[in-house]
Amino acid sequence: MKGKTEIKAGGITVTGAKVGMGVAAFLFLFGLIFLALVLQDMSPSEMGLTALIGLFFLGFLGACLAMMVFYWRLIKAGGQAKPDSLLEFQHGTDTGPAGEKGDFSERLRKLEALKEDGLITEAEYLQKRQALLKEDW
């Protein structure tokens, strides 16, 4: 059974994901330039320090790449969502055995509660409600 990853109400918006992607890309490029400048300024006799700096930058650049992939997947999952709408990112398409999706009426009640609490807009509520009604239940 695959785990399910979700970003729900109170999560990140499409605009936020795009800003995060831009920041991660900027940090990646900054890290590459900074690494080149640091390595250029070091003397060949400092091999241990060079290796340590290289490992640090490898981790830093890897973290930047991971952030870019995360935000790219969010943006891609958002599709044509409005810039200020919350993204709902779900990992995996397996629903498992029957009944694992949750009770249909419970899901509708949860959606209604999100709308009443002001966590989703009326348009988002109607869109998600229509999607729920189209599912097999």
C-alpha positions as CSV (number, residue, x, y, z in Angstrom):
1,M,0.0,0.0,0.0
2,K,1.4,3.4,-1.0
3,G,1.3,6.3,1.5
4,K,-0.6,9.4,0.6
5,T,1.0,12.8,0.7
6,E,-1.3,15.8,0.8
7,I,-1.1,19.5,1.2
8,K,-4.4,20.7,2.5
9,A,-5.9,24.0,3.5
10,G,-3.5,26.3,5.2
11,G,-0.8,25.0,2.8
12,I,0.9,26.6,-0.1
13,T,-0.7,28.6,-2.9
14,V,0.3,28.4,-6.6
15,T,2.0,31.8,-6.3
16,G,3.8,30.6,-3.2
17,A,5.1,27.5,-5.0
18,K,6.3,29.7,-7.9
19,V,8.1,32.0,-5.5
20,G,9.7,29.0,-3.7
21,M,10.8,27.6,-7.0
22,G,12.5,30.9,-7.9
23,V,14.2,31.2,-4.6
24,A,15.5,27.7,-4.8
25,A,16.8,28.3,-8.3
26,F,18.5,31.6,-7.2
27,L,20.2,29.8,-4.2
28,F,21.4,27.0,-6.5
29,L,23.0,29.5,-8.9
30,F,24.4,31.5,-6.1
31,G,25.9,28.3,-4.6
32,L,27.5,27.4,-7.9
33,I,29.1,30.8,-8.3
34,F,30.2,31.0,-4.6
35,L,31.7,27.5,-4.9
36,A,33.7,28.5,-8.0
37,L,35.0,31.6,-6.3
38,V,36.0,29.8,-3.0
39,L,37.8,27.0,-4.9
40,Q,39.6,29.4,-7.1
41,D,40.9,31.3,-4.1
42,M,42.2,28.2,-2.2
43,S,45.7,27.0,-2.3
44,P,46.5,23.4,-3.4
45,S,48.1,22.6,0.0
46,E,44.7,22.9,1.7
47,M,43.3,19.5,0.4
48,G,41.4,18.6,3.6
49,L,39.6,22.0,3.7
50,T,38.9,21.8,0.0
51,A,37.3,18.4,0.4
52,L,35.2,19.7,3.4
53,I,34.0,22.7,1.4
54,G,33.2,20.5,-1.5
55,L,31.1,18.2,0.7
56,F,29.3,21.2,2.1
57,F,28.4,22.6,-1.3
58,L,27.4,19.2,-2.5
59,G,24.8,19.1,0.3
60,F,23.8,22.7,-0.2
61,L,23.3,22.2,-4.0
62,G,21.5,18.9,-3.4
63,A,19.1,20.6,-1.0
64,C,18.4,23.3,-3.6
65,L,17.7,20.7,-6.3
66,A,15.3,18.9,-3.9
67,M,13.4,22.1,-3.2
68,M,13.2,22.9,-6.9
69,V,11.8,19.4,-7.7
70,F,9.3,19.7,-4.8
71,Y,8.0,23.1,-6.0
72,W,8.0,21.9,-9.6
73,R,5.8,18.9,-8.6
74,L,3.4,21.3,-6.7
75,I,3.2,23.7,-9.7
76,K,2.6,20.8,-12.1
77,A,0.0,19.2,-9.7
78,G,-1.8,22.6,-9.5
79,G,-2.4,22.6,-13.2
80,Q,-4.6,25.6,-14.2
81,A,-5.4,26.6,-10.6
82,K,-5.8,30.2,-9.8
83,P,-2.6,31.9,-8.3
84,D,-4.2,32.4,-4.9
85,S,-5.9,29.0,-4.6
86,L,-4.4,26.4,-2.3
87,L,-2.7,23.4,-3.9
88,E,-3.7,19.9,-3.1
89,F,-0.9,17.6,-3.9
90,Q,-1.5,13.9,-3.7
91,H,1.2,11.3,-4.1
92,G,0.3,7.9,-5.6
93,T,-2.8,6.9,-7.4
94,D,-3.5,3.6,-5.7
95,T,-6.7,3.8,-3.6
96,G,-6.2,0.3,-2.2
97,P,-9.1,-1.9,-1.2
98,A,-12.7,-0.7,-1.4
99,G,-13.8,1.7,1.3
100,E,-10.3,3.0,1.9
101,K,-11.1,6.3,0.3
102,G,-13.3,7.2,3.3
103,D,-17.0,7.5,3.7
104,F,-18.6,9.6,1.0
105,S,-20.8,11.6,3.4
106,E,-17.8,12.1,5.7
107,R,-15.8,13.6,2.8
108,L,-18.6,15.9,1.9
109,R,-19.0,17.0,5.5
110,K,-15.2,17.7,5.7
111,L,-15.4,19.8,2.5
112,E,-18.4,21.7,3.9
113,A,-16.4,22.4,7.1
114,L,-13.5,23.8,5.1
115,K,-15.8,26.2,3.4
116,E,-17.5,27.3,6.6
117,D,-14.2,27.9,8.3
118,G,-13.2,30.1,5.4
119,L,-10.3,27.9,4.4
120,I,-11.5,27.5,0.8
121,T,-13.5,29.8,-1.4
122,E,-17.0,29.1,-2.6
123,A,-15.7,28.4,-6.1
124,E,-13.1,25.9,-4.8
125,Y,-15.8,24.3,-2.7
126,L,-18.1,23.9,-5.7
127,Q,-15.3,22.6,-7.9
128,K,-14.3,20.0,-5.3
129,R,-17.9,19.0,-4.6
130,Q,-18.5,18.4,-8.3
131,A,-15.4,16.2,-8.4
132,L,-16.6,14.2,-5.4
133,L,-20.0,13.7,-6.9
134,K,-18.5,12.4,-10.1
135,E,-16.5,9.7,-8.2
136,D,-17.9,6.2,-7.9
137,W,-19.4,5.7,-4.4
